[in-house]
Amino acid sequence: MVMPVLAISAKEYPDYSAFLVGLAIGGYGLTQALLQIPMGVLSDKIGRKPIIIGGLLIFAIGSMVAATADTLVWVVIGRFLQGAGAIAGAIMALAGDLSREKQRPKVMAVIGISIGFSFYLALLIGPVIAAKFGLSGIFLLTGVLAFLCVFLVIFVVPNAKNIAPIGDTLPVIQDLKSLVSHSDLARLNISVLFLHMLITLLFVQIPLLLVDLNWPLAKHWQAYLVVLVASVIGLLGLMAAASKYKNAVMQISVGGLAAVFLCMVFSQNSLLYLILLISLFFTCFNYLEANFPAMVSNIAPAGKKGSAMGIYASFQFFGAFIGGVLSGSISELLGIQWVFVLASVLCCIWLVLIKGLNATNRLKRYTLKISKQTTSLALQQLSELKGVVDITVVPDEQVMYLKAEQHFDIQQARLVLNIKE
């Protein structure tokens, strides 16, 4: 809710500057990026709910600091505090603990859809709330919602022991070094950094451009509604094309982002023109945002999805921080056109980066309990089964992580390992 309004509402503060606006929008991402993995790892040691409740309280405190701020500097401090409530990993792990293995992918998908829907809802209601109650009203609302979520976690969400396989839900410190240097994963990490850098960079400028075109803050939701409807239609077209030409559609999406920013360099004098460009941006953004996590999950070695996703999330939030800072400082020092020049150049670099990215077909993942008596011969036989791509065995947990192609028969694996249903 803050992103589409802060650039306008921040002008009410006596210490207003474009740099501080960028820092306020992106600052949330820095503490999220720094704490995402440590908070996830800590939840495995002291429990999911204590971390989630603690994170919600930190977020609520940050919201209240920002809501009562009389300077933009204190809004920035509040935003950094909000980001310190980095509980995404712990929430995903708790969802894993509370769901059966066969249902776990569906549960994670529902959570992902909820996050995406909340973003679009926020774009529509943020400007409305800010127009009636100001920026402090948005921060106050987010603080109240966070407090309500604490009671939700305590009294509604069931308790669970930490039973979900750690490697597939949470980061494991020992895995981080090898995964950071993994070629395809590194490209995806940098890609999501660029993607969220660009959306934050854009939202430092969009509200100002709309106001310059005599479109008051209270009406911004109308522009965003048109953008979201148009971008969903465009997304359906990209998804249909991606079923046959996945790599090409990914490159077209990045090229589309480059074209949007290049067009913004030369003109922002028409509301229709601006809405058309933003709609194209969101069409490409939505496709990449939806597909990158699936690609990370697919490419990550068996049993290391949690670590891969933790690194991915950290890059994502760090990108938001960089985007806010760059957009604010460059527009203040050089002018808004240079912000869009930078964005277009980054997209061209990004195109080169993803050229060799292997967008592999979706693989299935299995988690199998094994006994200490499981022999190396059985593991060798398992690795030779048709469709098996990758196997990771964690003796301490007595668990095996397995990645396989769609046609793989899990019953054959159970027979080899002598596992009963």
N, C-alpha and C positions, 0 to 999 in steps of 0.2 A: 504493500500500500504506500510505502514511503517513496519508492522509485519514481512514480509518475508525477509526484507533487513537490518533492523537496527543493528542486531547483527554483521553483517559483516562491514557495512559502518561506524559504530561507532568506529572502530579501528583507523580511521584517526584522531580522537581527542586526544589531548595530555593527557587528564585526563581519558582516557579509563579504565573502569573496568567492570567486569561482573555484579557487583551489580548495577552500574549506567545504564547499558544496560537494565537490568530487570526493573529498576525503570522507564526508558524512555518508555519501551513498555507497562508496566502496569499502570504508573502514570495517564494516561488519564482516566482510570477506576475509580480512587479514587474520583476525582472531579465530574465525572458523577454520581457516587453513592450518593455522599453527596447532590448534587443539583437537581437531577432528580425530586424528589417529590416537593421541594419548588418552582422550576420553573414552574411546572405544575399547582400548586395551584395559584401562582401569575398570570398565564395567564388567570385565571378565573376572576381575579379582575381588571386587567388593559388591558386585551385583548390578543388574540392569536398572532397577527402579531407583536406587539411591542416586545414580548418575543422572538419570532422566529428570528426577525431581530437582536435584541440585542445578542442573542446566536450565530448567524452566524458571527457577527462582532467580538465577543470575540474569537470564533474559528479561524477566519482569523488572528487576532492579534497574537494568540498563534502560528499559522502556520508561520507567518513572524518572530517571535522571534526564533523559531526553525530553520528556513531557514537561518537566518543570524548568528546563533550561531557559536562561534569559540571554544567552549568547550562543553563537553557532559552535564555538569551541566546546561548550558543554554538550551540545547535540552530538558532536563527533565522539566525545568521551562515552556518551550513552550508547552510541552505535557500536563502539568497540566492546563495551560490556555486553550488549545484546549478542554479539558474535561469540563471546566467550562461553555462551551456553550451547556448546557444540555437541548435540546429543543424537545426531542422525545415525551414527554407527550403533549406539546403544539401543536405539529404537528398532533398528533392523534386526539386531541380535535378539531382542526380546520377542519380536514377531516370529523369528526363527524358533525360539524356545517354545512358543505357544502353538506352533503349527506342526502338523505331521509332515514327514518328509515329502510325500507325494503332493501335498497341498501347498507346500512352502513357496514354490515359484508363483502360484496364483496370489498368495498373500502379499508377496513382494511387489507383484504387478499392480495390485489394488492400491498399495501405498504410493507407488510411483504415479499412478493416475491421479490420486488425491492431491499430491504435491503439484502436479501440472495444472489441475483444475483450480487450485487455490491461487496460483499465480495469475491466471486469467481473470478470476473473480476479483483479485486485488487491484488489477489495472482498472476495472470498472468502478469499484466502490471507493478506491483511494481518493480520487479527485472530488467525489461527492462529499465524503466526510471532511476532507481538508477545507472545502468551500464553506461548510457550515460551522466547523469546530476548530479549524486551523490545524497546523502540523502537530501541535501538542495533543489535539484530540485523537489523532491517529496513534501516537505513541501511548497515550493513556489507554486506548482500546486494546492495543497489543499487550500491554502490561496486564490488564484485567483478564484477557483471554489466556495468558500464560498462567496466571494464578488459578483460573478455573481448570486448566489442564492438570495442575498439580493434584486437585481433588479427583479428577478423572483417573489419573494414574493410580492413586492410593485406593480409591473405593470401587472403581468400575473395571479397570484392566486386571485380569486374573494374575495371580502370582505364579511364577514358574522358576524351576531350577535351571541353571545354565546347562542345558542339554543339547542345544543346537551345535552341530560341528563347527568348531572355532574357525578353522581355515576357510570355510565357505561363507561365514557371516561377519567375522571381525578381522582386523589387521593383526598379523603376527610379526613381531619386530624382526625376527630372523629372516623373514621373506622379503623385507622391504628393499634391501640393496640389490638383489638379483632382479626384482621386478622393475625397479627404476631404470635399470640398464637394458631391459627387454625392448628390442627395436620397435615392434608394432605397438606395444603398450605405451612406450615413450611418445610415439607419434600421436596416439589418442589423448594422452595427458596434455601434451602441448596444444592439441586441437581444442580441447575443452577449455584450456586456459585462454586461448584466443577467442573462442566463442563467447565466454562470459565477460571477457575484457571488452568485447565489441558491444554487447547489450548494455553493459553499465556505462560505457563511453557514450552510447547513443542516448540513454535516459538522463544523462546530465544535460543534454542539449534539446531533446524533443519538447519538453514542456515550455522552454523559452521560445522555441520556434513557433509553437502553436499560439502563444500569447502575442508574439510579434505580428502574427497574422490575424489579430483581433479576435482570437478564440479564447474566451476567459476560462479560468481553471475549472469553474463549475460545469462547463460544457465539454471538458476534455474526455470524459467517459464516453461521449457520443462518438468522438473520433476513434477511440480505442475499440469500441464495439464494432464499428465498420472494419477496422483493421483485423480484429480477431476473426470475424466471419469470413472475410476475404482470404485470410491466411489459412484457415481450416480447409477451405475449398482448394486452395493451391496445394496444401499438404497432401490431400487425398490424391491429387494428380501425381505428385512426386512419388508417393508410396506405390501407386499403380505402376509407374515406370520402373521403380526400384526392384520390383519382383523379377524383372528380366535384366536390368542394367544397374546393379547396385553401385558399383564403383563409379560409373559415369554420373549417376544422380548425385552422389556425394560430392564429386568435383563440380558439378553444375551448381549445387547449393552454395559451395564456397565462392564460386565465380559470381553467383547472384549477389552475395554479400558485398563482394568487391565492386560490382556494378552499382549497387545502392549507394555506397559511400562516394563513389566517383561522381555520380549524378548530384549528390548533395553538395559537392564542392562548388558546382557551378550555379545552382539556383535553389532557393527555398522560398520563393515569392508567391507560391500558389498553394492553397490549402489542399486542393485536390491532388496536386503533384506530390505534396509531402505525404499525404495519406497513402497514395499509390506506392511510394518508395518504402514507407514503413510496413505496408502490407507485404511487399516482396521480401523485406528483411525478415519478418516473422514467419513467412512461409519457409524460407531457407533455414532460419533458426530452429523452428519447430521440428523439421525433419532431422537435422543434425543432433539436436538435443535428445530426441527420442531414440536415435539409433546408436549413438556413441556408447551408452552404458551397456547395451546388448552386445556390442562388439567387444568391449572390455571383458564382460563376463564370458564371452565365447573364446577369446584369445588367451585369457589367464590360464596358467597351468592348473591341473586338477588339484583341488584342495587349497588353492591360493586366491580364490575369487574375493574373499573378504579383504585381504591385503591389497589386491589390485584395485578394488573399488575404494578403499581408504585413501590410497595415493591419488586416484582419479578425483575424488571429492576435494582433496586438498588443493590440487591444481585448479579445479573449478572455482573454488572460493578465492584463491590467490589471484586468479584472472579478474574477478570482480573488483578486487582491491586495486589492482594496477589500472584497470579501465577507468575507475573513478578518479584516481589521482592524476592520470595522464590527461583525461578529458578536461578536468578543472584547471590544471596548471597551464596546458597548452592554449586553451581558449583565452585564458587571462593574459598570457604573455604574447601570443602570436595572432590570436583570432580564431573564430570557430571553423573557418575553412581548413585550417591546418590540422584540426582534429580529424576531419573527414579524409584529408590527404593521408595522414598516418594510418587510419583504419583501412583505407584502400590498399596501401602498400603492404600492410600486415596480411591482408587477404591474399595478395599475390605470392608472398612468401609461404603462406599456408598451403596454397595450391601446389607448390613445389614439394612441400613437406609430405603431403598425403598421396603423392603420385604413386609411390610404391607400397602404399598400405594395403595389406591383404585382408579384404572384407570377406572372411571365410563364411561358409554356411553355418547355420546355427547347429550347435552340438548339444547333446543331452548330457546331463551331469547326474551322477549317482553317488550316494554315500552308503557304504556297506560296512557293517560291523564284522570284524574278524576276531579270531581267537589267537592266543599266543602260540597255538600249535599249528597255525597256518604255515605251510612249508614254502620254500622258495620254488619248488617244482610247480605247486599250485599257482603261484604268482606268474611263473613263466607261461603256463598254459593259458592263464587269463589274458596275458598280454598278446597272445597269438589268436585270440578270438576275433572273428570278423567284425570290423567296425570300431574296435578299441583304438582310441587316439592317444590317451595319456592316463597314467596311473600314479598316484602318490599314496604311499603307506605311512601312517603315523602310529608307530608301535605303542607309544605312551598312551594314546587315546583308544588303542585297539580299533582303529577305523581306517578304511580305505576310501580314497576319493578317486572317482573314475570319470573320464570324459570319453564319449563315444558318439558315433554318427547315428543318424535318425533310425537306421535299419537295425541297430544293435539289439540283440535279444538278451535282456537282463537275466532271464531264467537260466541261460547257459552259464552266466557268471556265478549265479547262486549254486548251480550244480558243481562247478569246478571247486568252489570254496566250501561246499557242503553246508550252505546256509539254508535254513528252513524259513518259510514265510512267517 
